[in-house]
Amino acid sequence: MSGNIQLLEDTLAAAKAEGRSALIAYLPAGFPTVDGGIEAVKAAFDGGADVVEVGLPHSDPVLDGPVIQTADDIALRGGLKIRDVMRTVREAHEATGRPVLVMTYWNPIDRYGVERFTAELAEAGGAGCILPDLPVQESALWREHAEKHGLATVFVVAPSSKDERLATITAAGSGFVYAASLMGVTGTRESVGEQAQDLVRRTKATTELPVCVGLGVSNARQAAEVAGFADGVIVGSAFVQRMLDAPDAAAGLAAVRALAAELADGVRGKA
């Protein structure tokens, strides 16, 4: 069975055709429970997200800030397995028909087996993977299996990336490029800043792939700001924080849906 890279590409192209950025939400699998995590992904889509990244919780995350680490800890203490991540992707995609990716560090895939992971993700209807810590020069095996199974390989670029390095990374990727707007870990910021705009400009000079910005966006105003120069706006910690702050599961889902609606207005210039 082939994965849904084409659905991802078509979704991003449709947003561009509407003259707007795509809204990409991030939510960890297994948080607050496996079933609750699936419902949270559906709620993000209901609110207006175009794409959702499902995080594969990791005990030693290098990119994730304290908010997502808290959610990951809850998921891991709940006994989350990779099969639960695949189930999250499958049920969210089947319920919505929308593109769902997995964001994961490399070690869990390496332990699980690249062929097994890509085959199962494609079978679940996944659109691809975001791999923040996989060096491009060590990615040939992954890319071979991802391409065979119709999955996008999304690499992360950072403000520290030199132009030559950007060209190497974007040439190897597919689906879109994840531009980390700030040096450091994920989390909400008061300002997303000029650093992100410069990174997008330099990245776009190397590729035809959409360039989507993550790290720091938490409200409609910031989403509108980033939508002014990026093809997609990625929001994670703000969704997780809303769920952490909610008094119960139903309120958490309502908060995710409401934030997605606010951000969807932001990327459409209605904020």
Protein Blocks (a to p, Z undefined) as FASTA:
>chain_A
ZZfklmmmmmmmmmmmnopacddddddehiabfklmmmmmmmmmmnopabdcdddddfbd
fkbcfklmmmmmmmmmnopafklmmmmmmmmmmmnopacdddddfklmmmnopklmmmmm
mmnopabdcdfklcfklmmmmmmmmmmnopacdddddfklcfklmmmmmmmpghiacddf
bgcdedddfbebjmlmmmmmmmmmmocbdcddeehiabfklmmmmmmmpcbdcdfklmmm
mmmmpmbfklmmmmmmmmmmmmmmmmnopZZ
